[in-house]
Amino acid sequence: MARLVVRGGELVVRLTWWEKLAARHGDVHVPIGAVERVTVDASWWRVLRGTPGRGTWIPDVLSVGVRNVTGLDPSKAEAAGLGPSDAHGSRAGPTTEGSGTDTGAEGAEGSPARDFVALRPRSGPVVCVDLLPNASPYARLSVTDRAPDATAATVRMAVYRAHTAPPPSS
């Protein structure tokens, strides 16, 4: 099962060997300073945005890889009275390639954003890490976790320390 770990100044999605094969991707590394928000969601399908890209997508069994996200700006959607889940293109179930409308976050220049997901729907809640625009190749990391509250607390503490640490002396 994939794990979110803090290593040095990075947040790493550590994949097992078979998840690397399924995702056609190695471990994901993002700077801890790129983390904007960390949440825990009991519903795995709420964190899925956009359309499946490179990876393996077996509904209600496994979703691992990169998802392509375009559409509504989340801040505009919330102002219009839509919840954060609605702004990110959540549906009442998993999306399949080429189906439905594509809504979610958009990159800074209108280019599609990408999310990296490692979800096993029957294995527990999901830790969802939203990332700052242009600070990472991904807009969101979503990983199924057996101890999501502890993992989220660890990431939040690392972000807090990164933002309150004194600047390095020259």
C-alpha positions as a Markdown table, in Angstrom:
| # | Residue | x | y | z |
|---|---|---|---|---|
| 1 | Met | 0.0 | 0.0 | 0.0 |
| 2 | Ala | 1.3 | 3.5 | -0.9 |
| 3 | Arg | 2.4 | 5.7 | 2.0 |
| 4 | Leu | 2.9 | 9.4 | 2.4 |
| 5 | Val | 6.1 | 10.1 | 4.2 |
| 6 | Val | 8.1 | 13.3 | 5.1 |
| 7 | Arg | 11.8 | 12.9 | 4.2 |
| 8 | Gly | 13.9 | 15.9 | 4.7 |
| 9 | Gly | 12.3 | 18.9 | 3.0 |
| 10 | Glu | 10.1 | 16.7 | 0.8 |
| 11 | Leu | 6.8 | 15.0 | 0.9 |
| 12 | Val | 7.1 | 11.6 | -0.8 |
| 13 | Val | 4.4 | 9.2 | -2.0 |
| 14 | Arg | 6.2 | 5.9 | -1.6 |
| 15 | Leu | 4.7 | 3.3 | -3.9 |
| 16 | Thr | 5.1 | -0.5 | -3.6 |
| 17 | Trp | 6.8 | -2.2 | -6.6 |
| 18 | Trp | 3.4 | -3.3 | -8.0 |
| 19 | Glu | 1.9 | 0.2 | -7.6 |
| 20 | Lys | 4.9 | 1.6 | -9.5 |
| 21 | Leu | 4.0 | -0.9 | -12.3 |
| 22 | Ala | 0.3 | -0.1 | -12.2 |
| 23 | Ala | 0.9 | 3.7 | -12.2 |
| 24 | Arg | 3.7 | 3.5 | -14.7 |
| 25 | His | 5.4 | 6.0 | -12.4 |
| 26 | Gly | 8.0 | 6.0 | -9.6 |
| 27 | Asp | 7.8 | 7.5 | -6.2 |
| 28 | Val | 6.4 | 11.1 | -6.2 |
| 29 | His | 8.5 | 13.8 | -4.5 |
| 30 | Val | 7.2 | 17.3 | -3.8 |
| 31 | Pro | 8.8 | 20.1 | -1.7 |
| 32 | Ile | 7.1 | 20.3 | 1.8 |
| 33 | Gly | 6.8 | 24.1 | 1.1 |
| 34 | Ala | 4.4 | 23.3 | -1.8 |
| 35 | Val | 1.8 | 21.9 | 0.6 |
| 36 | Glu | -1.2 | 24.2 | 0.9 |
| 37 | Arg | -3.7 | 22.0 | 2.8 |
| 38 | Val | -4.0 | 18.5 | 4.2 |
| 39 | Thr | -7.4 | 16.8 | 4.7 |
| 40 | Val | -8.7 | 13.4 | 5.4 |
| 41 | Asp | -11.7 | 12.1 | 3.5 |
| 42 | Ala | -13.6 | 8.9 | 4.3 |
| 43 | Ser | -15.0 | 8.7 | 0.7 |
| 44 | Trp | -12.3 | 7.7 | -1.8 |
| 45 | Trp | -14.4 | 8.8 | -4.8 |
| 46 | Arg | -14.7 | 12.4 | -3.5 |
| 47 | Val | -11.0 | 13.0 | -4.1 |
| 48 | Leu | -11.0 | 11.9 | -7.7 |
| 49 | Arg | -11.1 | 14.8 | -10.1 |
| 50 | Gly | -10.9 | 15.1 | -13.8 |
| 51 | Thr | -10.2 | 12.2 | -16.2 |
| 52 | Pro | -7.9 | 9.3 | -15.9 |
| 53 | Gly | -4.5 | 9.7 | -17.4 |
| 54 | Arg | -1.5 | 7.4 | -17.2 |
| 55 | Gly | -2.1 | 4.6 | -14.7 |
| 56 | Thr | -4.5 | 1.8 | -13.8 |
| 57 | Trp | -8.1 | 2.5 | -13.1 |
| 58 | Ile | -10.3 | -0.4 | -12.0 |
| 59 | Pro | -13.6 | 1.0 | -10.5 |
| 60 | Asp | -14.1 | 0.2 | -6.8 |
| 61 | Val | -10.8 | -1.8 | -6.7 |
| 62 | Leu | -7.8 | 0.3 | -7.6 |
| 63 | Ser | -7.0 | 3.8 | -8.8 |
| 64 | Val | -3.3 | 4.6 | -9.2 |
| 65 | Gly | -1.6 | 7.1 | -11.4 |
| 66 | Val | -2.0 | 10.6 | -12.9 |
| 67 | Arg | -5.4 | 12.3 | -13.4 |
| 68 | Asn | -5.8 | 15.3 | -15.8 |
| 69 | Val | -7.8 | 18.1 | -14.2 |
| 70 | Thr | -9.3 | 21.1 | -16.0 |
| 71 | Gly | -12.3 | 23.3 | -15.6 |
| 72 | Leu | -13.7 | 25.5 | -12.8 |
| 73 | Asp | -11.4 | 27.5 | -10.5 |
| 74 | Pro | -12.2 | 26.2 | -7.0 |
| 75 | Ser | -12.4 | 29.7 | -5.4 |
| 76 | Lys | -15.0 | 30.8 | -8.0 |
| 77 | Ala | -17.0 | 27.6 | -7.5 |
| 78 | Glu | -17.1 | 28.2 | -3.7 |
| 79 | Ala | -18.2 | 31.8 | -4.2 |
| 80 | Ala | -21.0 | 30.5 | -6.4 |
| 81 | Gly | -22.2 | 28.3 | -3.5 |
| 82 | Leu | -20.7 | 25.0 | -4.6 |
| 83 | Gly | -18.8 | 23.1 | -2.0 |
| 84 | Pro | -15.1 | 22.2 | -2.4 |
| 85 | Ser | -16.0 | 18.7 | -3.6 |
| 86 | Asp | -18.3 | 20.2 | -6.3 |
| 87 | Ala | -15.5 | 22.6 | -7.5 |
| 88 | His | -13.2 | 19.6 | -8.0 |
| 89 | Gly | -15.5 | 17.6 | -10.2 |
| 90 | Ser | -16.6 | 15.0 | -7.8 |
| 91 | Arg | -19.3 | 12.6 | -8.9 |
| 92 | Ala | -21.4 | 10.1 | -7.2 |
| 93 | Gly | -18.9 | 7.4 | -8.1 |
| 94 | Pro | -15.6 | 6.8 | -9.9 |
| 95 | Thr | -15.0 | 8.3 | -13.3 |
| 96 | Thr | -14.0 | 6.2 | -16.3 |
| 97 | Glu | -11.9 | 7.4 | -19.1 |
| 98 | Gly | -13.7 | 9.5 | -21.6 |
| 99 | Ser | -16.9 | 9.8 | -19.6 |
| 100 | Gly | -18.7 | 12.8 | -18.1 |
| 101 | Thr | -17.7 | 16.4 | -18.1 |
| 102 | Asp | -14.2 | 17.4 | -16.9 |
| 103 | Thr | -14.3 | 19.9 | -14.0 |
| 104 | Gly | -11.8 | 20.7 | -11.3 |
| 105 | Ala | -8.8 | 22.9 | -10.8 |
| 106 | Glu | -6.9 | 24.7 | -13.6 |
| 107 | Gly | -3.3 | 25.5 | -13.8 |
| 108 | Ala | -2.0 | 29.1 | -13.5 |
| 109 | Glu | -1.9 | 29.7 | -17.2 |
| 110 | Gly | -5.1 | 27.8 | -18.0 |
| 111 | Ser | -3.3 | 24.6 | -18.7 |
| 112 | Pro | -4.6 | 21.4 | -17.2 |
| 113 | Ala | -3.5 | 20.5 | -13.7 |
| 114 | Arg | -2.5 | 17.0 | -12.7 |
| 115 | Asp | -3.4 | 15.0 | -9.6 |
| 116 | Phe | -1.5 | 11.9 | -8.5 |
| 117 | Val | -3.7 | 9.3 | -6.8 |
| 118 | Ala | -2.9 | 6.0 | -5.1 |
| 119 | Leu | -6.3 | 4.7 | -3.9 |
| 120 | Arg | -7.5 | 1.3 | -2.8 |
| 121 | Pro | -11.2 | 2.0 | -2.1 |
| 122 | Arg | -11.7 | -0.9 | 0.3 |
| 123 | Ser | -8.6 | -0.1 | 2.4 |
| 124 | Gly | -9.7 | 2.9 | 4.4 |
| 125 | Pro | -9.9 | 6.7 | 4.3 |
| 126 | Val | -7.8 | 9.0 | 2.0 |
| 127 | Val | -5.2 | 11.6 | 2.9 |
| 128 | Cys | -5.6 | 14.4 | 0.4 |
| 129 | Val | -2.8 | 17.0 | 0.1 |
| 130 | Asp | -3.5 | 20.1 | -2.0 |
| 131 | Leu | -0.4 | 21.8 | -3.4 |
| 132 | Leu | 0.3 | 25.4 | -4.3 |
| 133 | Pro | 0.1 | 26.3 | -8.0 |
| 134 | Asn | 3.5 | 26.3 | -9.8 |
| 135 | Ala | 5.3 | 24.8 | -6.7 |
| 136 | Ser | 4.9 | 21.2 | -7.8 |
| 137 | Pro | 4.1 | 19.2 | -11.0 |
| 138 | Tyr | 0.9 | 18.1 | -9.3 |
| 139 | Ala | -2.1 | 20.0 | -7.9 |
| 140 | Arg | -3.1 | 17.3 | -5.4 |
| 141 | Leu | -1.8 | 14.1 | -4.0 |
| 142 | Ser | -4.4 | 11.5 | -2.7 |
| 143 | Val | -3.4 | 8.4 | -0.9 |
| 144 | Thr | -5.4 | 5.7 | 0.9 |
| 145 | Asp | -4.0 | 5.3 | 4.4 |
| 146 | Arg | -4.9 | 3.0 | 7.3 |
| 147 | Ala | -3.9 | 5.7 | 9.8 |
| 148 | Pro | -5.0 | 8.8 | 8.0 |
| 149 | Asp | -5.3 | 11.1 | 11.0 |
| 150 | Ala | -1.7 | 10.3 | 12.1 |
| 151 | Thr | -0.3 | 10.7 | 8.6 |
| 152 | Ala | -2.2 | 14.0 | 8.1 |
| 153 | Ala | -0.9 | 15.3 | 11.5 |
| 154 | Thr | 2.7 | 14.3 | 10.5 |
| 155 | Val | 2.5 | 16.2 | 7.2 |
| 156 | Arg | 0.9 | 19.3 | 8.9 |
| 157 | Met | 3.6 | 19.4 | 11.5 |
| 158 | Ala | 6.3 | 19.2 | 8.8 |
| 159 | Val | 4.6 | 22.1 | 6.9 |
| 160 | Tyr | 4.4 | 24.1 | 10.1 |
| 161 | Arg | 8.1 | 23.5 | 10.9 |
| 162 | Ala | 9.1 | 24.4 | 7.3 |
| 163 | His | 7.2 | 27.7 | 7.5 |
| 164 | Thr | 8.5 | 28.6 | 11.0 |
| 165 | Ala | 12.1 | 27.5 | 10.7 |
| 166 | Pro | 14.6 | 30.3 | 10.9 |
| 167 | Pro | 16.3 | 31.0 | 7.5 |
| 168 | Pro | 19.6 | 29.3 | 7.0 |
| 169 | Ser | 22.6 | 31.5 | 7.9 |
| 170 | Ser | 25.1 | 32.3 | 5.2 |
